[in-house]
Amino acid sequence: MNPSQQRAWAALGLGPRWLSRGASTHEHDAPAHAMPAPANEPADSCAGPDQPVAAARPPSRSEVLAHDDTPVAAMSWSQLRAAVQDCALCGLCRGRTRTVFGSGAQDSPWMIVGEAPGAEEDARGEPFVGQAGRLLESMLGSLGLSRDRDVFITNVLKCRPPGNRNPEPDEMRQCEPYLHRQIALLQPRGILVMGRFAAQALLRTDATIASLRGRVHAYPVNGGELPMVVTYHPAYLLRNLPDKAKAWADLCLARGRFGAGAARPD
């Protein structure tokens, strides 16, 4: 024991401890009356002045992507929601208020995929709120669709990019397994993709919205294919009113292919 440690022990009213030969020092590292470390704090966070504090080890990819040793591709809805809530695969976890898993019934016939949460979504933990959300609800209502009953809404990214900047490629790659599992679990009649980054992520392309909209694409899932229609993001439409007519045509195309909502046919 060096002098600084001796002074620290003296200040705490502690004295030397004697161990029998062969006793394991690991089992007697702390005095019997020492307070246990808090549950969420490393035991060495209050180390003495001459003992370095060990740096926290970041979670590995396998730890984050698999809860109870279950890979993302095999997770249930509840396991997937928990994995998203605890995700720390990219730097977006450091600035988020809440993760945004998605909203809607788990047997919804339609699925809508946007790009990333904004400030209001981050605060509430729900996708498509605020002005963009109200416009989306109006568009769905014009098709006879209920947001709560007929549509499950989510984003490619589950955390808000700082300053509402565009999603970065690595962020989308880290989040993709969650989105793909949501699609596989939901098995909707079809997917409406809103926004350039969402379309490029799901179709694995760098094509523009203008070249992707106006036709039906195929998304492979569970050994089959789901029809997919691409259109503009509601936030874009709020700034570019003339393109609302094009978005309406896209929604009509989706309704013609996916059906008009309500319960799925047997």
KAQUIGI-V196031 format. One record per residue. N is the residue number from 0. RES is the residue in three letters. SS is DSSP state (A for helix, B for strand, O for the rest). PHI is phi in whole degrees, -180 to 180 (NA if undefined). OMEGA is omega as a letter, one per 40 degrees, with the letter a starting at -180 (none if undefined). Layout:
BEGIN
{{N,RES,SS,PHI,OMEGA} {N,RES,SS,PHI,OMEGA}}
END
This chain:
BEGIN
{{0,MET,O,NA,a} {1,ASN,O,-84,a} {2,PRO,A,-58,a} {3,SER,A,-66,i} {4,GLN,A,-67,i} {5,GLN,A,-62,i} {6,ARG,A,-64,i} {7,ALA,A,-64,i} {8,TRP,A,-64,a} {9,ALA,A,-63,i} {10,ALA,A,-63,a} {11,LEU,O,-89,i} {12,GLY,O,74,a} {13,LEU,O,-106,i} {14,GLY,O,-128,i} {15,PRO,O,-66,i} {16,ARG,O,-113,a} {17,TRP,O,-108,i} {18,LEU,O,-113,i} {19,SER,O,-71,i} {20,ARG,O,-59,i} {21,GLY,O,83,i} {22,ALA,O,-69,a} {23,SER,O,-78,i} {24,THR,A,-67,a} {25,HIS,A,-68,a} {26,GLU,A,-83,a} {27,HIS,A,-129,a} {28,ASP,O,-68,a} {29,ALA,O,-122,i} {30,PRO,O,-59,a} {31,ALA,O,-60,a} {32,HIS,O,-99,a} {33,ALA,O,-68,i} {34,MET,O,-74,i} {35,PRO,O,-68,i} {36,ALA,O,-68,i} {37,PRO,O,-56,a} {38,ALA,O,-60,a} {39,ASN,O,-104,a} {40,GLU,O,-126,i} {41,PRO,O,-57,a} {42,ALA,O,-64,a} {43,ASP,O,-97,a} {44,SER,O,-71,i} {45,CYS,O,-112,a} {46,ALA,O,-63,i} {47,GLY,O,-65,a} {48,PRO,O,-65,a} {49,ASP,O,-102,a} {50,GLN,O,-114,a} {51,PRO,O,-66,i} {52,VAL,O,-86,a} {53,ALA,O,-70,i} {54,ALA,O,-72,i} {55,ALA,O,-67,i} {56,ARG,O,-86,i} {57,PRO,O,-66,a} {58,PRO,O,-65,i} {59,SER,O,-79,i} {60,ARG,A,-58,a} {61,SER,A,-66,i} {62,GLU,A,-69,a} {63,VAL,A,-79,a} {64,LEU,A,-83,a} {65,ALA,O,-132,i} {66,HIS,B,-97,a} {67,ASP,O,55,i} {68,ASP,O,62,i} {69,THR,B,-101,i} {70,PRO,O,-67,a} {71,VAL,A,-55,a} {72,ALA,A,-66,i} {73,ALA,A,-119,a} {74,MET,O,-75,i} {75,SER,O,-81,i} {76,TRP,A,-58,a} {77,SER,A,-67,i} {78,GLN,A,-65,a} {79,LEU,A,-66,i} {80,ARG,A,-62,i} {81,ALA,A,-66,i} {82,ALA,A,-65,i} {83,VAL,A,-66,a} {84,GLN,A,-61,a} {85,ASP,O,-97,a} {86,CYS,O,-62,i} {87,ALA,O,-139,a} {88,LEU,O,-75,i} {89,CYS,O,-136,a} {90,GLY,A,-69,a} {91,LEU,A,-64,a} {92,CYS,A,-64,a} {93,ARG,A,-75,a} {94,GLY,O,-111,a} {95,ARG,O,-82,i} {96,THR,O,-93,i} {97,ARG,O,-141,i} {98,THR,O,-77,a} {99,VAL,O,-121,a} {100,PHE,O,-73,a} {101,GLY,O,145,i} {102,SER,B,-145,a} {103,GLY,O,124,a} {104,ALA,O,-71,a} {105,GLN,O,-79,i} {106,ASP,O,-120,a} {107,SER,O,-62,i} {108,PRO,O,-74,i} {109,TRP,B,-111,i} {110,MET,B,-126,i} {111,ILE,B,-117,a} {112,VAL,B,-120,i} {113,GLY,B,-101,a} {114,GLU,O,-95,a} {115,ALA,O,-160,i} {116,PRO,O,-67,i} {117,GLY,O,-102,a} {118,ALA,A,-63,a} {119,GLU,A,-69,i} {120,GLU,A,-64,i} {121,ASP,A,-63,a} {122,ALA,A,-71,a} {123,ARG,A,-100,a} {124,GLY,O,75,a} {125,GLU,O,-129,i} {126,PRO,O,-82,i} {127,PHE,O,53,i} {128,VAL,O,-115,a} {129,GLY,A,76,a} {130,GLN,A,-63,i} {131,ALA,A,-62,i} {132,GLY,A,-66,i} {133,ARG,A,-67,i} {134,LEU,A,-65,i} {135,LEU,A,-61,i} {136,GLU,A,-62,i} {137,SER,A,-65,i} {138,MET,A,-65,i} {139,LEU,A,-65,i} {140,GLY,A,-61,i} {141,SER,A,-67,i} {142,LEU,O,-94,a} {143,GLY,O,80,a} {144,LEU,O,-106,i} {145,SER,O,-97,i} {146,ARG,O,-62,a} {147,ASP,O,-78,a} {148,ARG,O,-102,a} {149,ASP,O,-106,a} {150,VAL,B,-133,i} {151,PHE,B,-105,a} {152,ILE,B,-116,i} {153,THR,B,-149,i} {154,ASN,B,-130,i} {155,VAL,O,-63,i} {156,LEU,O,-94,i} {157,LYS,O,-99,i} {158,CYS,O,-126,a} {159,ARG,O,-77,i} {160,PRO,O,-69,a} {161,PRO,A,-60,i} {162,GLY,A,67,a} {163,ASN,A,57,i} {164,ARG,O,-69,i} {165,ASN,O,-66,i} {166,PRO,O,-62,i} {167,GLU,O,-96,a} {168,PRO,A,-54,a} {169,ASP,A,-66,i} {170,GLU,A,-63,i} {171,MET,A,-68,i} {172,ARG,A,-64,a} {173,GLN,A,-68,a} {174,CYS,A,-87,a} {175,GLU,A,-52,a} {176,PRO,A,-58,i} {177,TYR,A,-65,a} {178,LEU,A,-64,a} {179,HIS,A,-61,i} {180,ARG,A,-70,i} {181,GLN,A,-59,i} {182,ILE,A,-65,a} {183,ALA,A,-64,i} {184,LEU,A,-73,a} {185,LEU,A,-72,a} {186,GLN,O,48,a} {187,PRO,O,-73,i} {188,ARG,O,-68,a} {189,GLY,B,-168,a} {190,ILE,B,-123,i} {191,LEU,B,-102,a} {192,VAL,B,-103,a} {193,MET,B,-118,i} {194,GLY,O,111,a} {195,ARG,A,-63,a} {196,PHE,A,-68,i} {197,ALA,A,-65,a} {198,ALA,A,-65,a} {199,GLN,A,-66,i} {200,ALA,A,-69,a} {201,LEU,A,-76,a} {202,LEU,A,-96,i} {203,ARG,O,51,a} {204,THR,O,-145,i} {205,ASP,O,-113,a} {206,ALA,O,-69,a} {207,THR,O,-82,i} {208,ILE,A,-59,a} {209,ALA,A,-58,a} {210,SER,A,-86,a} {211,LEU,A,-99,a} {212,ARG,O,-79,i} {213,GLY,O,86,i} {214,ARG,O,-149,a} {215,VAL,B,-100,i} {216,HIS,B,-102,i} {217,ALA,B,-118,i} {218,TYR,B,-112,a} {219,PRO,B,-76,i} {220,VAL,B,-157,i} {221,ASN,O,51,i} {222,GLY,O,80,i} {223,GLY,B,-130,a} {224,GLU,B,-137,i} {225,LEU,B,-112,i} {226,PRO,B,-69,a} {227,MET,B,-136,i} {228,VAL,B,-120,a} {229,VAL,B,-106,i} {230,THR,B,-148,a} {231,TYR,O,-76,i} {232,HIS,O,-76,i} {233,PRO,A,-56,i} {234,ALA,A,-63,i} {235,TYR,A,-68,a} {236,LEU,A,-65,i} {237,LEU,A,-66,i} {238,ARG,A,-98,a} {239,ASN,O,-134,a} {240,LEU,A,-58,a} {241,PRO,A,-59,a} {242,ASP,A,-81,i} {243,LYS,A,-62,i} {244,ALA,A,-64,i} {245,LYS,A,-67,i} {246,ALA,A,-64,i} {247,TRP,A,-63,i} {248,ALA,A,-63,i} {249,ASP,A,-65,i} {250,LEU,A,-65,i} {251,CYS,A,-66,i} {252,LEU,A,-63,i} {253,ALA,A,-65,i} {254,ARG,A,-63,i} {255,GLY,A,-65,a} {256,ARG,A,-96,a} {257,PHE,A,-90,a} {258,GLY,O,100,a} {259,ALA,O,-102,i} {260,GLY,O,88,a} {261,ALA,O,62,a} {262,ALA,O,-68,i} {263,ARG,O,-71,i} {264,PRO,O,-71,i} {265,ASP,O,-69,none}}
END
